[in-house]
Amino acid sequence: MNDTININGVEYAPVKPAATGTRAVVVVDRGWIFAGDVNRENGRIKLSRALHVFKWENIGFAGVIDTAKADLRPIADVDIPEGAESFCVPVGDSWGL
């Protein structure tokens, strides 16, 4: 399925809505990947409605972010030391749920 259209030789694609809340995919030390509603306080990153991004195949990390097509496993809230964060990618409020 092609999500683009061509008008007078110009190709147009839909714009993805921007993430509006606090939900994010957080990559931490040793490659652990979690997702959840992020609250940063007192040097800690706290994730509620948390998921462990366990594995994915054939779509790469960008595909995981774009589609949430991965082996996502619900887990208890996560509490991460701020220094363990490698990077964080904001996602939509219902990502992975």
N, C-alpha and C positions, 0 to 999 in steps of 0.2 A: 504494500500500500504506500502510495506516495503522498506525503503530507504537504507538498509544495504545489504552488500554481505558477504559471508563467503568463504574464501579461505584457504584451509588446516587447518581448525579449528579456524582460526582467523577472527573475525567479523570486517568489515570496514564500516565506515559511511562517507558521504560527509562532507567536512569542509565548514562551513558557511563563506562567505566573511566577513572580518572585516569592521566595519564602517570606512569610509574614510573621511567624511566631519565633519560638526559641528552639524548635526542634533542629537537631543537627546530627550528622554522622561524624564521629570523633575517632581519629586514628591515634593510638597511643603506643608507647614503647613496645618493642618486639613484635610489632605488626598487629596487635589486637585492635579490633574495630568494633565500636559500639555505636548505637544510635539512641537518641532519647531527647526529652525536653531538658534543655541545659539551664542550669542555675550555677553561676560562679560566685563563690563566697569563701572568704578566709583561706585563700590559696588552694581551694578544692574545686573540682568540676563535678557537680552532682547531676546525674541523669535519672529522670523519672520516666515512666512508661518505656522502660529500657528494652533494647534488643541487642543481642550479640549477632553481628554479621559473621556467620560461621564460615560460609564458603560461597563461591559463585563460579560459574564455568562459562566460557566462550563469550563473555560480554565485557570483561575488563572492569576496572573500578568505575570509570565514567558511566558504564552501563548500569552498574549497581545504583549509582546516584540517580540516574535518569529514570530508571524503571522499577527499582526496588525488586528486581528479579534475582533473588539470591536466597540462600538458605538462612533465613532470619529466625532466630530463636529467642522468644521472650525470656527475660531474666528479671530478677529482683533489681531494685534501684541500684545504680552504680555510683561509687564515690571514688574519684580519681585524683591523685595529686596533680596540681596544675603543671608542674614541671615534666610530667610524663606525656603530655600532649605533643604529638608531632604536627598535626593539623586538624582543622575542623571545617566541614562543609555544611552550610545551612541548607535545610530541605523543608518541604511543606509540612504543615502541622500534623498531617495524618500519615506521613511517610512510614511505610512498613507495617502499618496497623491494619 
